């Protein structure tokens, strides 16, 4: 009898999601994630940029009207909701990968070293590029297909450029600049 009650309980409230999952599904049906959140994000970004640039001096109402107009115009067609629905889940996965690397690296690596932070920055840039390329392919942009076909060539070219930068940047460390000797020999002081 108890097994049966547990089965009814799980079936009545749903094993996956429960009340929170139902609430999020209702919000999705109402367009919360497709329209309201993209509108708020675009509005906030445009308003913040206009406010910081102070194009209209202290008249914040104009900044608000422009941000409102751009936010609503951006949602006129399905392009923005589709793009946001493709890019942000991939961004979440990319951030999770970066977080796992930071946590695991924290056990073995000193985070105060500048090289480690530059390495994490490089990994973050690679993750950002992958997220944008995969999103462009999912949205149907032709550049997504080009990146998918030619990523090996681009990665090889970047590897060669980074290798050249490391070699040329490291070659100046052993040779001090000529002006750092502390004195200069001028032709007028050579005889004295």
C-alpha positions in Angstrom: 0.0 0.0 0.0 2.9 2.4 0.8 4.5 1.7 -2.5 1.3 2.6 -4.3 1.0 5.8 -2.4 4.6 6.8 -3.3 3.8 6.0 -7.0 0.7 8.2 -6.9 2.6 10.9 -5.1 5.4 10.9 -7.8 2.9 10.7 -10.6 0.7 13.5 -9.2 3.5 16.0 -8.7 5.9 14.9 -11.4 9.2 13.3 -10.8 11.1 15.9 -12.8 10.8 19.5 -11.9 7.9 19.4 -9.5 6.3 22.7 -8.6 9.3 24.8 -9.7 9.4 23.0 -13.0 5.7 23.7 -13.6 6.1 27.3 -12.7 9.1 27.7 -15.2 7.1 25.9 -17.9 4.2 28.3 -17.4 6.5 31.3 -17.5 7.9 29.9 -20.8 4.4 29.5 -22.2 3.7 33.1 -21.3 6.8 34.3 -23.2 8.8 35.2 -20.1 12.0 33.7 -21.5 11.4 34.5 -25.2 10.3 38.1 -24.9 10.4 39.6 -21.4 14.0 38.7 -20.4 15.5 39.5 -23.8 13.7 42.8 -23.7 14.9 43.6 -20.2 18.5 42.7 -21.1 18.6 44.8 -24.3 16.8 47.7 -22.5 19.3 47.6 -19.6 22.3 47.4 -21.8 21.3 50.2 -24.2 20.2 52.4 -21.2 23.4 51.8 -19.4 25.5 52.7 -22.4 23.5 55.8 -23.2 23.7 56.9 -19.5 27.4 56.4 -19.2 28.1 58.2 -22.5 25.9 61.1 -21.4 25.1 62.0 -25.0 21.9 63.8 -23.9 23.6 65.3 -20.8 21.3 64.9 -17.7 18.1 64.1 -19.7 17.6 60.5 -18.6 14.1 60.4 -20.1 15.6 60.5 -23.7 17.9 57.6 -22.7 14.9 55.6 -21.4 12.8 56.3 -24.6 15.6 55.2 -26.9 16.4 52.1 -24.8 12.7 51.2 -24.7 12.4 51.7 -28.5 15.4 49.6 -29.3 14.3 46.9 -26.8 10.9 46.6 -28.4 12.2 46.9 -32.0 14.6 44.1 -31.3 11.7 41.8 -30.5 9.7 42.6 -33.6 10.8 39.5 -35.3 11.8 36.1 -33.9 15.5 36.6 -34.5 16.4 37.8 -31.0 14.4 35.2 -29.0 15.8 32.4 -31.2 19.4 33.8 -30.9 19.1 34.2 -27.1 17.6 30.7 -26.7 20.6 29.3 -28.6 23.5 31.3 -27.1 22.7 31.4 -23.4 22.4 27.6 -22.8 25.8 27.2 -24.6 27.2 30.1 -22.5 26.0 28.3 -19.3 27.8 25.1 -20.4 30.9 27.1 -21.2 30.9 28.8 -17.9 30.4 25.5 -16.1 33.5 24.1 -17.9 35.5 27.1 -16.9 34.3 26.9 -13.3 35.3 23.2 -13.1 38.8 24.0 -14.5 39.1 26.8 -11.9 38.0 24.6 -9.0 40.3 21.7 -10.1 43.2 24.0 -10.8 42.7 25.6 -7.4 43.9 22.4 -5.8 47.2 22.3 -7.6 48.0 25.7 -8.9 48.9 29.0 -7.2 46.2 31.5 -8.5 48.5 34.5 -7.7 50.8 33.7 -10.6 50.1 35.9 -13.6 50.7 33.1 -16.0 47.9 31.0 -14.6 45.4 33.9 -15.0 46.5 34.4 -18.6 46.0 30.7 -19.2 42.5 30.9 -17.7 41.8 34.0 -19.9 43.0 32.1 -22.9 40.7 29.1 -22.1 37.8 31.6 -21.5 38.4 33.2 -24.9 38.5 29.7 -26.6 35.2 28.8 -24.9 33.6 32.1 -26.0 34.7 31.5 -29.6 33.3 28.0 -29.5 30.0 29.2 -28.0 29.6 31.9 -30.7 30.6 29.6 -33.6 28.2 26.8 -32.4 25.4 29.4 -31.9 26.0 30.9 -35.4 25.7 27.4 -36.9 22.5 26.7 -34.9 20.9 29.9 -35.9 21.7 29.2 -39.6 24.4 31.8 -40.3 26.7 30.7 -43.1 29.7 31.6 -41.0 28.9 28.8 -38.7 29.3 26.3 -41.5 32.6 27.9 -42.6 34.0 27.7 -39.0 32.9 24.1 -38.8 34.7 23.2 -42.1 37.9 25.2 -41.4 38.4 25.2 -37.7 41.6 23.1 -38.0 43.2 25.7 -40.3 42.3 28.6 -38.0 43.5 26.7 -34.9 46.8 25.9 -36.6 47.2 29.5 -37.7 46.5 30.8 -34.2 49.0 28.3 -32.7 51.7 29.5 -35.1 51.0 33.1 -34.2 51.1 32.4 -30.5 54.3 30.5 -30.9 55.9 33.4 -32.8 54.7 35.8 -30.2 56.2 33.7 -27.4 59.5 33.3 -29.2 59.9 37.0 -30.1 58.7 38.2 -26.7 61.0 35.9 -24.8 64.1 36.8 -26.9 64.3 40.3 -25.3 64.6 39.1 -21.7 68.3 38.2 -21.8 69.5 41.4 -23.6 69.2 44.6 -21.6 68.4 47.7 -23.6 71.4 49.8 -24.6 70.1 52.9 -22.7 70.0 51.1 -19.4 73.8 51.0 -18.9 73.5 54.1 -16.8 75.9 56.3 -18.8 76.2 57.6 -22.3 79.4 58.3 -24.1 79.1 61.5 -26.1 81.8 62.6 -28.6 82.5 65.8 -26.5 83.2 63.9 -23.3 85.3 61.2 -24.9 88.6 63.1 -24.5 88.0 64.3 -21.0 
